[in-house]
Amino acid sequence: MPSETTIRVEPVPNIPPVDPFNVPGQRTVSAGATQLSDRSSRLLGVVAQLDETTQTEQPATSEDIACIKAEVRSGDAYDLIADLPANSVDLLITSPPYWGLRSYGLDHNEDILKEWLAEDAERVQTDVPPYEWYRKHGGVLGLEPLPEWYIAHLVEILQRGASAIKPQGSMWINIGDTFFARWSSIRHDGRQGLGDNPRSRRRTPMGDYRQEKQLLLIPARFAIAMQDKRWILRNDLIWHKPNVPPRPEKDRLRLTHEHFFHFVKRPKEGRAKYYYDFDEVEDGAQDVVYYDVDEAEPGANDVIKTLARAGSDGHSATFPIDLIKPRILTSCPPGGNVLDPFCGTGRSLTVAVSTGRKAIGFELHKPFHDAATKNIAGMPEQLSIDEVGGK
């Protein structure tokens, strides 16, 4: 079996447009490799600290971390993902900004719909501008005036990276839903409608399915839009969060789940073939998996029950390790390349490198970019923070 790829931590502020994963002189790992070196086993032990009551593995050392390659680039995923070399990514895993929930401190042009319609009298509000026009006029992903715009822009950005994903590669996208309100509350940060974080009010156009109190089914609409772009949807994994805070509404159930879609490339002919290590899925082959609860049942399932965690480094959205670690282990070969185009504070990157993969992340918000770079450099300490921390 080929030896494990040597990787290292090296935050680079200005990256030339070359293969970010290809380090001269390094040896590659075959796609079928399932064993890791002693060094990678110790890195996996760092993650295991979060899941086991007693620590049996040797924690990663500074020497181990010095051999990790992870990189965080500052900028818009729309630009950065298009610069990746063809067939350079084994796994794209991410949780993009959800629609209409929070701004993450970014400035957004609330008059952008008026400006779009004013340019052409024949336009209607559901005509979607290209993302480049939207961004140029002060738009922020996730704050589009209509969910139709948001879905189209997210698909457009991911499509720009399609050529970078290997034919046998995968894409895992975590996305949550939103209830429609004509006057919506946008948190600058923090969970929607909760906490003391500053918020803004904005008016959202009604029409068609956009009606008061309507659950918009944004994840389903996004998944169908991806299928229309020739992506094959292999799983709709449900992330069940049993500890979500209570809500004031008395006429509906609490929304306690999010979707995690697994896409693979549609071949020109025949059935899709892609890397997938079934030995690394959760125990069994059923359709429910439970974490952190007494009623645990075995099963390699499409419902994952894991507690929502508090954020860190100013990022409120969470990416629990026990949610994403199996996705990385099953869908990216050892030594392979993981990309998170909306990496936040770098949770997916640290988990990826701890399992012997290489990782690259993009982040538009500079405080999150700086936090992600710091978290990668301090990986053993960051991964051993109580529970998980930020995305």
Buried (B, 14 or more C-beta within 10 A) or exposed (E): EEEBBBBBBEBEEEBEEEEBBEBEEBEBBEBEBEEBBEBBBBBBBBBBBBEEEEEEBEBBEEEBBEBBBBBBBBBBBBBBBBBBBEBBBBBBBBBBBBBBBBBBEBEBBBEBBEBBBEEEEEEEBEEBBEBEBBBEBBBBBBBBBBBBBBBBBBBBBBBBBBBBBBEBBBBBBBBBBBBBBEEBBBBEBBBBBBEEEEBBEBEBEEEEEBEEEBEBBBBBBBBEBBEEEEBBBBBBBBBBBBEBEEEEEEEEEEBBBBBBBBBBBBEEEEEBEBBBBEEBBBEEEBEBBBBBEEEEEEBBBBBBBBBBBEBBBBBBBBBBBBBBBBBBBBBBBBBBBBBBBBBBBBBBBBBBBBBBBBBBBBBBBEBBBBBBBBBBBEBBEBBBBEBBBBB
